[in-house]
Amino acid sequence: MTRADKAALRVTCGLGAATALAYGFAVPMPFVACVMAALVLCKPGPPLPLAKGAALALVFGGLLAAGMLMVPLLEHYAFTGVLLTASILFVVFYGGLLRGHALTTVLLLAFALIPVAGVAEQALVSALTLAMTVGLAVAILVNALSHALFPDRPATGDRTSPARSVDKPTAAWIALRGTLIVMPVFVLALTNPSLYIAAIMKTVTLGQQASHTTARNAGRELVGSTLTGALLAAIVWLGLSLWPSLWMLTLWLMAAALWCASAMLGLRRTSMPPSFWVNTLVTALILLGPAIEDSASGKSVLQAAVVRTCLFVAVAVYAWATVWALEHWRLARRHSLARVDAGARGVSP
């Protein structure tokens, strides 16, 4: 069994375990735990030790609680609060690009979601904080268990830290691009938090995905992964409707994870990069989780699913347009500076 085979099985079994734990123990917003598990499991590298992971979950819970400090600022000094949030997101994006930390997306979700939830109501913040903290703890646990079940052989190169993939100016530019993708949806979510919380989660993953794409490929990757995730969620929902139960949900999500992981790790040849398949899986989880909650509360699942899907596609199109506009502006600015420099030197451009 190759390392890629083992990695695909780790993602599959890990997401299955996270689903069974989150929904079986009725964790608040259980799909958040599944999203956290998917984000952690899809990152390469060895798992965190359980003791270190528990400490990290506690620190993360403290950061979420500290995010409540942004709520009075957003309510009484909205412009200042939005600027401070944008600065925090930029720093997290920038640090994640330089260090390649596995929990960058988790931190972005925390700093973007908690203030929005706090503007809505205090109870929603408590539920979301508990869900994200438990979700991270579950993700670290299932990641350790899946590595124990399918361990990799130790290699000499695994101990060395990966080289930095981007320099500081490029990281700053990409971080600015990701921040500009997230912030308009963040501001929009402040007007109706209950409607846009799922959109915030989707936008953060798009901001992360946009850091790995170019203007030429942005439309196919950002919009394509969103539509593929929506189709995957619909297939899992139809399969689950045949026999609604926890075990069927677990098995269907494991099948979805295996399908995405096989393409992400190169076991199934596709023209899309790994970030496409990670975003596909996360999109499916974000769409499927609220649909299950709507079904349990008696709401119209189809209507809510159509609204969320259309919103997600609109966000993906906006992210595509942002990447395209910024990259073309950057290219035009470089050409303009080159012409000015050539004119100053008396050389024909």
C-alpha positions in Angstrom: 0.0 0.0 0.0 1.5 3.3 -1.1 1.6 6.5 1.0 -1.1 8.0 -1.1 -3.4 5.0 -0.5 -2.8 5.3 3.2 -3.5 9.1 3.2 -6.7 8.6 1.3 -7.9 6.0 3.8 -6.9 8.3 6.7 -9.1 11.1 5.2 -12.0 8.6 4.7 -11.9 6.9 8.1 -11.1 10.1 9.9 -14.1 11.9 8.4 -16.3 8.9 9.1 -15.2 8.9 12.8 -15.8 12.6 13.1 -19.3 12.2 11.6 -20.2 9.4 14.0 -18.9 11.3 17.0 -20.3 14.7 16.2 -23.8 13.5 15.2 -23.9 10.5 17.6 -23.2 12.7 20.7 -25.4 15.6 19.3 -22.6 18.2 19.4 -23.9 21.7 18.6 -23.7 22.3 14.9 -22.2 18.9 14.2 -21.4 19.7 10.6 -18.8 22.3 11.9 -16.9 19.4 13.6 -17.0 17.5 10.2 -15.6 20.6 8.4 -12.9 21.0 11.0 -12.0 17.3 10.6 -11.8 17.6 6.8 -9.6 20.6 7.0 -7.2 19.0 9.4 -7.2 15.5 7.7 -6.5 17.0 4.3 -3.3 18.7 5.4 -0.1 16.7 4.9 2.3 15.9 7.6 2.4 13.9 10.9 -0.5 14.3 13.4 -0.2 16.4 16.5 0.4 14.5 19.8 -2.8 14.2 21.7 -1.5 16.2 24.7 -0.4 19.0 22.4 -3.6 18.8 20.5 -5.7 19.1 23.7 -3.7 22.2 24.7 -4.1 23.6 21.2 -7.9 23.1 21.4 -8.0 24.9 24.7 -6.0 27.8 23.3 -8.2 27.9 20.3 -11.3 28.1 22.6 -9.7 31.0 24.4 -9.2 32.8 21.1 -12.8 32.2 20.1 -13.9 33.7 23.5 -11.6 36.6 22.9 -13.3 37.2 19.5 -16.4 38.3 21.5 -14.4 41.5 22.3 -15.0 42.5 18.6 -18.7 42.5 19.0 -19.1 45.8 21.0 -16.7 47.5 18.6 -18.7 46.3 15.5 -22.0 47.4 17.1 -20.9 50.9 18.2 -17.9 51.7 16.0 -18.6 49.6 12.9 -16.0 51.1 10.6 -13.2 50.7 13.1 -14.3 47.1 13.9 -14.4 46.2 10.2 -10.9 47.6 9.7 -9.5 45.8 12.7 -11.1 42.5 11.5 -9.6 43.0 8.1 -6.2 43.6 9.6 -6.5 40.4 11.7 -7.5 38.3 8.7 -4.6 39.8 6.7 -2.1 38.8 9.4 -3.5 35.3 9.6 -3.4 34.9 5.8 0.1 36.3 5.7 1.5 34.1 8.5 -0.2 31.0 7.1 1.4 31.6 3.7 4.9 32.0 5.1 4.7 29.2 7.7 2.3 26.8 5.9 0.5 26.2 9.2 -2.2 23.4 9.0 -4.6 25.4 11.1 -4.6 28.7 9.1 -8.1 28.0 7.7 -9.4 27.2 11.2 -8.1 30.5 12.6 -9.6 32.4 9.7 -13.0 30.7 10.4 -12.7 31.7 14.0 -11.9 35.4 13.5 -14.5 35.7 10.8 -17.4 33.8 12.3 -17.4 34.7 16.0 -17.9 38.5 15.6 -20.7 37.9 13.1 -22.4 35.4 15.4 -22.0 37.8 18.4 -23.8 40.6 16.5 -26.7 38.2 16.0 -27.1 36.8 19.6 -25.1 35.7 22.6 -26.5 32.2 22.5 -25.3 31.7 18.9 -21.8 32.6 19.9 -21.8 30.1 22.8 -23.0 27.3 20.5 -20.6 28.2 17.7 -17.6 28.5 20.1 -18.5 25.1 21.6 -19.0 23.5 18.2 -15.7 24.8 16.8 -13.7 23.9 19.9 -15.1 20.4 20.1 -14.8 20.2 16.3 -11.1 20.9 16.5 -10.6 18.5 19.3 -12.5 15.8 17.4 -10.4 16.6 14.3 -7.1 16.2 16.2 -8.3 13.0 17.8 -9.5 11.3 14.6 -6.4 12.5 12.8 -4.2 10.7 15.4 -6.4 7.6 15.3 -6.3 7.4 11.5 -2.5 7.8 11.4 -2.3 5.0 14.0 -4.5 2.7 11.8 -2.6 3.6 8.6 0.9 4.7 9.6 3.5 5.9 7.1 7.0 4.5 7.1 9.4 7.0 8.6 11.4 8.8 6.0 14.5 10.8 6.3 13.0 13.9 4.6 10.0 14.0 6.9 11.9 15.5 9.8 13.0 18.5 7.8 10.8 21.5 7.8 9.4 22.4 4.4 10.9 25.3 2.5 9.0 28.5 2.3 7.0 28.5 -0.9 6.6 32.2 -1.3 8.6 35.3 -0.5 7.3 38.1 1.8 6.1 40.5 -0.9 4.2 37.7 -2.7 2.8 36.5 0.5 1.6 40.0 1.4 0.0 40.4 -2.0 -1.8 37.0 -1.8 -2.9 37.8 1.8 -4.4 41.1 0.6 -6.2 39.3 -2.2 -7.6 36.7 0.3 -8.7 39.5 2.7 -10.5 41.4 -0.1 -12.4 38.2 -0.9 -13.6 37.6 2.6 -14.4 41.1 3.8 -17.4 42.0 1.6 -19.2 38.9 2.6 -18.2 39.6 6.3 -19.8 43.0 6.1 -22.9 41.6 4.4 -23.2 38.9 7.1 -23.4 41.6 9.7 -26.8 42.6 8.3 -28.2 39.1 8.6 -25.9 36.7 10.5 -28.3 33.7 10.5 -28.4 33.7 6.7 -24.8 34.3 6.0 -22.9 32.2 8.6 -22.6 29.3 6.1 -21.5 31.8 3.4 -18.7 33.1 5.7 -17.4 29.5 6.1 -17.5 29.1 2.3 -15.9 32.4 1.7 -13.0 31.7 4.0 -12.3 28.4 2.2 -12.5 30.3 -1.1 -10.0 32.9 0.2 -7.6 30.0 1.1 -8.1 28.3 -2.2 -7.5 31.6 -4.1 -4.1 31.8 -2.6 -3.1 28.7 -4.6 -4.6 29.7 -8.0 -4.0 32.2 -10.7 -6.2 34.5 -12.7 -6.3 32.1 -15.6 -7.5 29.2 -13.5 -9.5 31.0 -10.9 -12.9 30.6 -12.5 -12.6 26.9 -13.2 -11.2 26.2 -9.7 -13.3 28.4 -7.5 -16.7 28.2 -9.3 -16.1 24.6 -10.5 -15.3 23.3 -7.0 -18.4 25.0 -5.6 -20.7 23.4 -8.2 -19.0 20.0 -7.8 -19.5 20.3 -4.0 -23.1 21.1 -4.4 -23.6 18.1 -6.7 -21.8 15.9 -4.3 -24.0 17.1 -1.4 -27.1 16.4 -3.5 -25.9 12.8 -4.2 -25.2 12.2 -0.5 -28.6 13.7 0.4 -30.4 11.4 -2.1 -28.5 8.4 -0.8 -29.3 9.3 2.8 -33.0 9.7 2.0 -33.1 5.9 1.2 -32.5 5.1 4.8 -32.0 8.1 7.1 -29.7 7.0 9.9 -26.4 7.9 11.5 -24.7 4.9 10.0 -25.9 5.7 6.5 -24.8 9.4 6.9 -21.4 8.1 8.1 -21.0 5.7 5.2 -22.1 8.2 2.5 -19.7 10.9 3.8 -16.9 8.3 3.9 -17.7 7.5 0.3 -17.6 11.2 -0.6 -14.3 11.7 1.3 -12.8 8.7 -0.5 -13.8 10.1 -3.9 -12.4 13.5 -3.2 -9.2 12.2 -1.5 -8.4 9.8 -4.3 -8.4 12.8 -6.7 -6.6 15.1 -4.3 -3.8 12.6 -3.7 -3.4 11.6 -7.4 -4.8 8.1 -7.1 -7.5 9.2 -9.6 -6.2 11.3 -12.5 -7.9 14.6 -12.9 -6.9 18.0 -14.3 -7.7 19.8 -11.1 -5.3 20.6 -8.3 -5.6 19.3 -4.7 -7.2 22.5 -3.4 -10.1 22.0 -5.8 -11.0 18.7 -4.2 -10.5 20.0 -0.7 -12.9 22.8 -1.4 -15.3 20.4 -3.1 -15.5 18.2 0.1 -15.8 21.2 2.4 -18.6 22.7 0.3 -20.5 19.5 0.3 -20.2 19.4 4.2 -21.3 23.0 4.6 -24.4 22.4 2.3 -25.3 19.0 3.8 -25.1 19.9 7.5 -27.6 22.8 7.5 -29.9 20.7 5.2 -30.0 17.9 7.9 -30.8 20.5 10.6 -33.6 22.0 8.4 -35.0 18.5 7.9 -35.0 17.9 11.7 -36.8 21.2 12.4 -39.4 20.7 9.7 -38.2 23.5 7.4 -38.2 23.3 3.6 -34.9 21.6 2.8 -35.1 22.2 -1.0 -35.8 25.9 -0.7 -33.1 26.5 1.8 -30.6 24.4 -0.2 -31.3 26.3 -3.4 -30.8 29.6 -1.6 -27.5 28.4 -0.1 -26.2 27.0 -3.3 -27.0 30.2 -5.3 -25.3 32.2 -2.5 -22.3 30.0 -2.6 -22.0 30.3 -6.4 -22.4 34.0 -6.2 -19.6 34.2 -3.6 -17.4 32.0 -5.9 -18.0 34.2 -8.9 -17.1 37.2 -6.8 -13.9 35.6 -5.6 -13.1 34.8 -9.3 -13.8 38.3 -10.3 -11.6 39.7 -7.5 -8.6 37.5 -8.4 -9.0 38.4 -12.1 -9.3 42.1 -11.5 -6.4 42.3 -9.0 -4.0 40.2 -11.0 -4.8 42.3 -14.2 -4.3 45.5 -12.2 -1.0 44.2 -10.9 0.2 43.2 -14.3 -0.8 46.6 -15.8 1.0 48.4 -13.0 4.1 46.4 -13.6 4.1 47.3 -17.3 3.5 51.0 -16.4 6.4 51.1 -14.0 8.6 49.3 -16.6 7.8 51.9 -19.2 8.5 54.7 -16.7 11.8 53.2 -15.7 12.7 52.6 -19.4 11.9 56.2 -20.2 14.0 57.5 -17.3 16.9 55.5 -18.6 16.3 56.8 -22.2 15.7 53.2 -23.4 12.8 52.3 -25.7 10.5 49.9 -23.8 
